[in-house]
Amino acid sequence: MVYVASGKKILEFIPATADKESMLKKIIGPSGNLRAPTLRQEDVFFVGYNAELYEKIL
């Protein structure tokens, strides 16, 4: 599972079934690297910053 903070929204992607192009557009920043912060917790990734998202996982 990949959670992406996009503004005030939190997007959820299941890599096996997600449209790869749209998922990559959300997780790759303008420099071509993963957006910061990126956190991995076992097999779940959290990309971008959203206070609500981090409160849930911490």
C-alpha positions in Angstrom: 0.0 0.0 0.0 1.2 3.5 -0.8 -0.3 6.5 0.9 0.4 9.9 -0.7 -0.2 13.3 0.9 -1.4 15.5 -1.8 -2.3 18.9 -0.3 -5.0 18.2 2.3 -6.0 14.9 0.6 -4.5 11.5 1.3 -4.4 9.3 -1.7 -4.2 5.5 -1.4 -2.6 3.3 -4.1 -2.3 -0.5 -4.2 0.7 -0.9 -6.5 -0.4 -4.2 -7.9 -3.6 -2.7 -9.3 -2.9 1.1 -9.5 -2.3 3.0 -12.7 1.5 3.2 -12.5 1.7 6.5 -14.4 -0.7 8.4 -12.1 0.9 6.9 -9.0 4.4 8.0 -10.2 3.1 11.5 -10.9 2.1 11.8 -7.3 5.1 10.3 -5.6 7.9 11.8 -7.8 8.9 15.4 -7.1 10.2 18.0 -9.5 13.8 16.9 -8.9 13.0 13.4 -10.1 13.3 11.8 -6.6 10.7 10.6 -4.2 8.9 13.5 -2.5 9.9 14.2 1.0 9.3 13.0 3.6 9.0 9.3 2.6 8.5 6.8 5.3 8.4 3.0 5.0 6.7 0.9 7.7 7.1 -2.8 6.7 5.4 -3.0 3.3 3.5 0.3 3.5 4.9 3.6 2.2 3.9 7.1 3.2 5.0 9.8 0.8 4.7 13.6 1.4 3.6 15.4 4.5 0.1 15.6 6.0 -0.2 16.0 9.8 -3.4 13.9 9.9 -1.7 11.0 8.1 1.3 11.0 10.5 -0.9 11.3 13.6 -2.6 8.1 12.5 0.6 6.1 12.0 2.6 7.4 14.9 
